[in-house]
Amino acid sequence: MSWSDPERLEREAERRLAELGARAASLTPKERRAIPAQPMPAQAPDRRRGNLEEVALGYSPAQARVEALRCWQCRRAPCVDGCPVRIDIPGFITAIAEGRDAEAAAIIRRNSILPAICGRVCPQETQCQAACTVGKALKDPEQAVAIGRLERFAADGERARGGAERPAVKPDTGRSVAVVGSGPASITVAADVRREGHAVTLYEAFHKPGGVLLYGIPEFRLPKRIVEDEIATLAAMGVRIVPNFVVGRTRRLADLVEKDGFDAVFVGTGAGLPRFMGIEGENLVGVYSANEYLTRANLMRAYDRDRAHTPIARARRVAVLGGGNVAMDAARMALRLGAAEVDLVYRRTEAEMPARVEEVRHAKEEGIRFRLLQNARRILGDERGRVRAMECVRYDLGEPDDSGRRRPVERPDSAFTMEVDAVIVAIGNDSNPLIGKTTPGLETNRYGNLTVDGEGQTSIDGVYAGGDIVLGAATVILAMGEGRRAAAAINRRLAGAAGETAGEKALDSSAAMG
């Protein structure tokens, strides 16, 4: 059965539900173990190569219930320990299994403000699903309960029913917080702090808020309307959103506290400084960082050629350097922008690739060619300074390096040339250096990441940070976990400050009465 045949998958799930009947509520672990994992329906590869529509189509209600019935409801719930924001995973999965979809969404919302996003792009296979007892019992991690897909099902159902209720906001405290950046960590902080009644102003450098969710992840993996809905929820809560505002240029970080009077600041500016290889030819026309390429394609809508005149390579033969999710996104976007051939060049084997298994599978299905144990040595240009080819070398794997992965070792006399007319460099990002360089006393580590204490506070009192600016390039859910920790610390700080203010007023009142 093909996963790209949604109707057949739906019929099979309905048949299985009918077979289980009334027994579904009282299945033993052995019976649950016999239920096959439900594949995610998706667009057929030959069709999706030519459009920007979402590839994965989501579970039907019958599929979601069958998948939820696979959960053993472990007493210890190791999946929760693997979740950076500690969602009640057994609770929401039970609700889905019993057809209480609205309750499932509400359970997730207690801990996550971005379930429709996390259900699509987070690497559950290395977090909550890695700990799943079902996958371990079957000795196959791909047989773990599909927690992420079920989270997406619950969140999408909520959106179809009109969206989540606006989170309750406590009465105004008179305290204010500045949030710098509008990615997942910042969205989480803005929501959690605003819930407590503090005024929140969110500053975004681009003309649209959403951070990496908007400019970094392609439409075919994360529809932008979902991100826009989450931003709209913040606005409905009373969060003030200021675009086109570069903290460190438009306004210094210190000015937010000293001149603008914010009681606390959260910095969530991400890892937006692309790394390059430092090889000959990287300055040729047609060489892009993946950040720039995806920003032009996503935020600046380069794919909409009739209405958006965003400059971007109209290349026939594209090489992408790297093996992570960003490399997969860039390669698959290049196909959709008209490339006839796309080669993904990676110096290790597929087993060492940091990209999600699902993203690798989708890229292969769409015709991306994987050139493993190879890497670029220099990029060659024509007489006009445009990319015409790339000189590469071959590798073997040696001993493990500091990351635990086997180190690539260049083969002698293995150089060869690939004809290409665009190269996208997707070998990672470093933290945005602007705020660190314009804020005296703000400490960073040797990688340029802001250093924080156990509560997310930086070396400057009252200034907190989280997400990729602290972790380096990480995941949406890890950034959210950082944001939740920092928001809790900010709320404790402001609650204490409010208490001090109340005490001062009481003393003043007593003095006046005396």
Buried (B, 14 or more C-beta within 10 A) or exposed (E): EEBBBBEEBBBBBBEBBEEBEEEBEEBEBEEBBEBEBBBBBBBEBEEBBEEBEBBBBBBBBBBBBBBBBBBBBBEEBBBBEBBBBBBBBBBBBBBBBBEBBEBBBBBBBEBBBBBBBBBBBBBBBBBBBBBBBBBBEBEEBEBBBBBBBBBBBBBBBBBEEEEBEEBEBEEEBEBBBBBBBBBBBBBBBBBBBBBBBBBBBBBBBBEBBBBBBBBBBBBBBBBBEBBBBBBEBBEEBEBBBBEEBBBBEEBBBBEBBEEEEBBBBBBBBBBBBBBEBEBBBBEBEBBBBBBBBBBBBBBBBBBEEEEEEBEBBEBBBBBBBBBBBBBBBBBBBBBBBBBEBBBBBBBBBBEBBBBBBBBBEBBBBBBBEBBBBBBBBBBBBEEEEBBBBBBBBBBEBEEEEEEEBBBBEBEEEBEEEBEBBBBBBBBBBBBBBBBBEBBEEBEBEEEBBBEBEEEBBBBBEBBBBBBBBBBBBBBBBBBBBBBBBBBBBBBEBBBEBBEEEEEEEEEEEEEEEE
